[in-house]
Amino acid sequence: MTSDEFTWGYAIRRQWPNGAHDLFGFTPDAATARRRLDRDRRFWRSGPVRPAAVYVVPANGAEVRRHPVDGCRRSCCPDSTDRGQW
């Protein structure tokens, strides 16, 4: 077990139209997560390729660190926005 196994916070989840997703940007701070979410949404807003959704999810540090870089389709990855409104 690593020290980030028990570190809970927030990560950004980017959902793609083909069903794949990305999980990145772990932070224990909600305000930082919100800024990262806003920045990611702005980045993709004007491009020809856009994610289906971008939102903040509760996650632990180890989950995000071990997550595949892109194109993940596992159903067990964090996908709930239960820890606050975004």
C-alpha atoms as a printed R data frame, in Angstrom:
   type eleno elety resid chain resno       x      y       z
1  ATOM     1    CA   MET     A     1   0.000  0.000   0.000
2  ATOM     2    CA   THR     A     2   1.275  3.481  -0.796
3  ATOM     3    CA   SER     A     3   0.800  6.689   1.148
4  ATOM     4    CA   ASP     A     4  -1.742  8.008  -1.378
5  ATOM     5    CA   GLU     A     5  -4.052  4.997  -0.860
6  ATOM     6    CA   PHE     A     6  -5.857  6.941   1.861
7  ATOM     7    CA   THR     A     7  -5.620 10.425   0.322
8  ATOM     8    CA   TRP     A     8  -9.073 11.418  -0.877
9  ATOM     9    CA   GLY     A     9  -9.844 14.414  -2.989
10 ATOM    10    CA   TYR     A    10 -11.025 15.219  -6.480
11 ATOM    11    CA   ALA     A    11 -10.036 14.440 -10.056
12 ATOM    12    CA   ILE     A    12 -11.210 15.506 -13.489
13 ATOM    13    CA   ARG     A    13 -13.030 12.941 -15.597
14 ATOM    14    CA   ARG     A    14 -13.224 13.560 -19.321
15 ATOM    15    CA   GLN     A    15 -15.802 11.352 -21.064
16 ATOM    16    CA   TRP     A    16 -15.421 10.769 -24.822
17 ATOM    17    CA   PRO     A    17 -18.250 10.072 -27.287
18 ATOM    18    CA   ASN     A    18 -16.854  6.579 -28.011
19 ATOM    19    CA   GLY     A    19 -17.332  5.552 -24.346
20 ATOM    20    CA   ALA     A    20 -13.707  5.909 -23.256
21 ATOM    21    CA   HIS     A    21 -12.674  8.275 -20.472
22 ATOM    22    CA   ASP     A    22  -9.634  9.995 -18.976
23 ATOM    23    CA   LEU     A    23  -9.074 10.532 -15.254
24 ATOM    24    CA   PHE     A    24  -6.442 13.066 -14.199
25 ATOM    25    CA   GLY     A    25  -5.585 16.120 -12.132
26 ATOM    26    CA   PHE     A    26  -5.933 14.743  -8.612
27 ATOM    27    CA   THR     A    27  -6.078 17.349  -5.842
28 ATOM    28    CA   PRO     A    28  -7.344 17.214  -2.254
29 ATOM    29    CA   ASP     A    29  -8.658 20.782  -2.646
30 ATOM    30    CA   ALA     A    30 -12.147 21.410  -4.090
31 ATOM    31    CA   ALA     A    31 -11.325 24.952  -5.261
32 ATOM    32    CA   THR     A    32  -8.293 23.706  -7.201
33 ATOM    33    CA   ALA     A    33 -10.411 20.962  -8.767
34 ATOM    34    CA   ARG     A    34 -12.962 23.574  -9.876
35 ATOM    35    CA   ARG     A    35 -10.249 25.720 -11.512
36 ATOM    36    CA   ARG     A    36  -8.853 22.700 -13.327
37 ATOM    37    CA   LEU     A    37 -12.331 21.751 -14.486
38 ATOM    38    CA   ASP     A    38 -12.978 25.252 -15.837
39 ATOM    39    CA   ARG     A    39  -9.596 25.318 -17.601
40 ATOM    40    CA   ASP     A    40 -10.183 21.921 -19.238
41 ATOM    41    CA   ARG     A    41 -13.663 22.906 -20.426
42 ATOM    42    CA   ARG     A    42 -12.305 26.139 -21.941
43 ATOM    43    CA   PHE     A    43  -9.556 24.235 -23.735
44 ATOM    44    CA   TRP     A    44 -11.952 21.825 -25.457
45 ATOM    45    CA   ARG     A    45 -14.788 24.281 -26.108
46 ATOM    46    CA   SER     A    46 -13.535 25.659 -29.446
47 ATOM    47    CA   GLY     A    47 -11.839 22.598 -30.886
48 ATOM    48    CA   PRO     A    48 -13.117 20.337 -33.651
49 ATOM    49    CA   VAL     A    49 -12.841 17.298 -31.353
50 ATOM    50    CA   ARG     A    50 -14.714 17.611 -28.068
51 ATOM    51    CA   PRO     A    51 -15.361 15.331 -25.124
52 ATOM    52    CA   ALA     A    52 -18.963 14.371 -24.409
53 ATOM    53    CA   ALA     A    53 -18.564 15.603 -20.811
54 ATOM    54    CA   VAL     A    54 -15.942 16.936 -18.415
55 ATOM    55    CA   TYR     A    55 -16.653 16.912 -14.684
56 ATOM    56    CA   VAL     A    56 -15.140 16.546 -11.209
57 ATOM    57    CA   VAL     A    57 -15.373 13.220  -9.397
58 ATOM    58    CA   PRO     A    58 -14.327 12.192  -5.885
59 ATOM    59    CA   ALA     A    59 -11.291  9.920  -6.066
60 ATOM    60    CA   ASN     A    60  -8.285  8.816  -4.099
61 ATOM    61    CA   GLY     A    61  -4.735  9.625  -5.105
62 ATOM    62    CA   ALA     A    62  -3.752  6.047  -5.878
63 ATOM    63    CA   GLU     A    63  -6.753  5.558  -8.170
64 ATOM    64    CA   VAL     A    64  -5.773  8.541 -10.278
65 ATOM    65    CA   ARG     A    65  -2.047  7.769 -10.264
66 ATOM    66    CA   ARG     A    66  -2.641  4.184 -11.490
67 ATOM    67    CA   HIS     A    67  -5.267  5.139 -14.079
68 ATOM    68    CA   PRO     A    68  -4.376  4.579 -17.753
69 ATOM    69    CA   VAL     A    69  -3.275  7.760 -19.500
70 ATOM    70    CA   ASP     A    70  -6.139  7.758 -21.979
71 ATOM    71    CA   GLY     A    71  -8.825  5.621 -23.524
72 ATOM    72    CA   CYS     A    72  -9.916  3.755 -20.408
73 ATOM    73    CA   ARG     A    73 -13.229  1.892 -20.606
74 ATOM    74    CA   ARG     A    74 -13.304  0.236 -17.174
75 ATOM    75    CA   SER     A    75 -16.650  0.622 -15.438
76 ATOM    76    CA   CYS     A    76 -15.064  0.621 -11.961
77 ATOM    77    CA   CYS     A    77 -13.397  4.047 -12.375
78 ATOM    78    CA   PRO     A    78 -14.801  7.010 -10.415
79 ATOM    79    CA   ASP     A    79 -17.882  8.324 -12.213
80 ATOM    80    CA   SER     A    80 -20.028  9.996  -9.579
81 ATOM    81    CA   THR     A    81 -20.276 13.671  -8.672
82 ATOM    82    CA   ASP     A    82 -21.744 12.961  -5.211
83 ATOM    83    CA   ARG     A    83 -19.274 15.111  -3.228
84 ATOM    84    CA   GLY     A    84 -20.596 18.518  -4.233
85 ATOM    85    CA   GLN     A    85 -22.165 20.397  -7.079
86 ATOM    86    CA   TRP     A    86 -20.078 21.395 -10.061
